[in-house]
Amino acid sequence: MTDVEAALAQIGAAGLLRELRTIEQTAGGRVLLDGRDALLLCSNDYLGLAQHPAVRAAAAAAAEQWGAGAGASRLVSGTLAQHAQLERELAAFKGSEACLLFGSGFLANTGVVAALAGRGGVVLSDALNHASIVDGCRLAAAETVVYAHADLDALAAALARAGDRPATIVTDAIFSMDGDRAPLEGIVALARRHGARVIVDEAHGTGVVGPGGRGLVAELGLTGEVDVVVGTLSKALGSYGAFVCCDARTHAFLVNRARTLIYSTAPPPPSIGAAREALRIVREQPALVERLRSNARALRAELGRQGFAVEPGEMPIVPLVVGDPRAAMELCERALDAGVFAQAIRPPTVPDGTSRLRLVARADHDEADLVAAARTLARLR
Ligand SMILES: *Cc1c(COP(=O)(O)O)cnc(C)c1O
């Protein structure tokens, strides 16, 4: 057996083998998958903007004007006028001095964390942070300290141990697999006391949480208190690519030091055109964000009525923890047969013993379909 075969056998024996699924058709929060029509309950396209006619038209127009690709990295000849325009628009939306586009959220987090957490420093990372932050910490020359999830006492202790070394705290705003919020007010207060830098990843906050979808940092009145806010164009904004909001000095530093910005091609014009239009829609139609929230409330309420351990609220990410990975996969398949597509999420994406269906409500779902899906899941459980 080769090492690859041995690894695959081991993954399979643990019930953790992953395979790609191909969507045959998608529209309006539904999919066709292996000939089965199903409600799409596991997409991060929260507002349905990837399919919005104006967003598609903007992508096509950007391709016509600028071409299919940017042709070079940002520092060579890849920064087109529309990249700079979107950066200004995002900085205004988030209330930051500057903004810098990256190729993806994964690239933004790895690049920013590795650049800012330099030799001789300490980076403090929440135990449930996204894999891209974990990898950013691995690439960073700073020592990494992982603190217990959302635990301010553990963070305070880790900061005390960091002593005089430069400290960087990094956290998801909304945790991607659980939908819970980081205790940002407490984190910012601790950071201020210790002179630490704070990086917050709003991948699931932008377009979802806060006033008009401006994120958790804005909702808590912490704009300007958080040093670096990372966001992605690929979730609520329905496109692809990512951005980093910060002050002008940090922007200049990242342009010089973030390797994933320097050594990777600038995001393609159609993605940027689409994201600009999506951002315009979010700004001009806050009712869309409200619709997402009311759908999330409806989904959560019905799951609660059906006996699932789900809190009421407006957060569209809803984990249904099953525990065993095979049981989670089985429930996922039976739900798909019954017209509900919620991909099972297994380790190492989530901790051992917490395999789950991770449901995500969208603005373009019908409330009645969400209620019916919750009842289907309750029946199959
Ligand atoms: C999805 C996600 C990312 C990665 O963003 P991409 O643009 O998809 O690469 C980063 N952080 C969090 C918390 C995410 O959920």
Residues whose N, C-alpha, C, O or C-beta is under 5 A from the ligand:
A	BS01	LIG	S104 G105 F106 H130 S132 D172 I174 S176 D201 A203 T232 S234 G241 A242
